[in-house]
Amino acid sequence: MIRNAARLRAGLGFYCHAFNEDTLQDPAAYAVAEEGLYNRLAELAEYAGAQGVKFIAVEQMYSPHQIPWTLPGARKFLKEVWARSQSSLHLTLDTGHQCGQRRFVRLPSSKLRQSLGQLRLRGRSKAGLWLGPASAYSLFRAAAAAPEKAEDEYLQRLDQEMNRYPHLFAAWGDGDTYGWLRELGCYSPVIHLHQTNGTSSSHNPFTEENNRQGIIRGHKVVQAVAAYSVEPEAGMPPRCEEIYLTLEILPGTAALPVDIIDGLAESVEYWRRYVPKDGLTIQELRGRQESR
């Protein structure tokens, strides 16, 4: 694929890795797998650079088994590959790939106490309870079965156990689409655009109906992309000289062709309000936002 991209004088975006559950449940195995991934991607970045490929980029995802999926993890991802190869590997950001991170936010002790009370009362936990490793769930169930006077001790042990698995947890800000665009948009040569309600990566077109229900706003996307700092961040690869805002509309299998085409046309019309011509500079984007 790299050689083909070089022949076409194109860039290459991809995603082809994931960590299985056994690896996620073993911090030592996870560290080895992560290190191996960085080494392999560094080799690809170096080879792509030598072949003259315009860029290579790995898509940002939204759950622990597919990194990078958090903002700190994405920075580490970029820095580790750059440090190993001094060849750029970038991100592909997606306006719907922040739909999962907030399901993996670590609960404060007050919420854990509340959840323990629910487990004792009902005999089962509320759906969607995220504790990270399987060992934490075992401790949680043991805490519910133990006398309430032992609750503080169990919560302390639970906290210590979850501390061993930082790769399984996200922060609330990791679920903010515009935060990703502001902080890391300059390292994303291609940004996938589609409408979403924030709960799924639905790849919907930017129709009037979808826009009423969705959270993606054209002016906010452009503002975020144009807002990156003048000073590059230490240890990061060079920032992108060009950023392509690319529609990634994926209609359903049974969608009518006429509706697919109409949705695409309406999406183009919507985005032309904010990017009226191809080849806008960051300064022109900023100027348009300041004049609004």
Protein Blocks (a to p, Z undefined) as FASTA:
>chain_A
ZZmmmmnopacdddfbdcdfklmmmmklmmmmmmmmmmmmmmmmmmmmmnopabdcdddd
fbfklccfbfklmmmmmmmmmmmnopacdddddfklmmmmmmmcccdfklmmmmmmmmmm
nopacehiaghjaklmmmmmmmmmpcfklmmmmmmmmmmmmmmmmmlpccfklmgmklmm
mmmmmmmmbacddddehlacehpacdfklmmmmmbdfklmmmmmmmpcfbdcehiacddf
bdcddddddddfklcfklmmmmmmmmmmmmmmmmmbghiafklmmmmmmmZZ
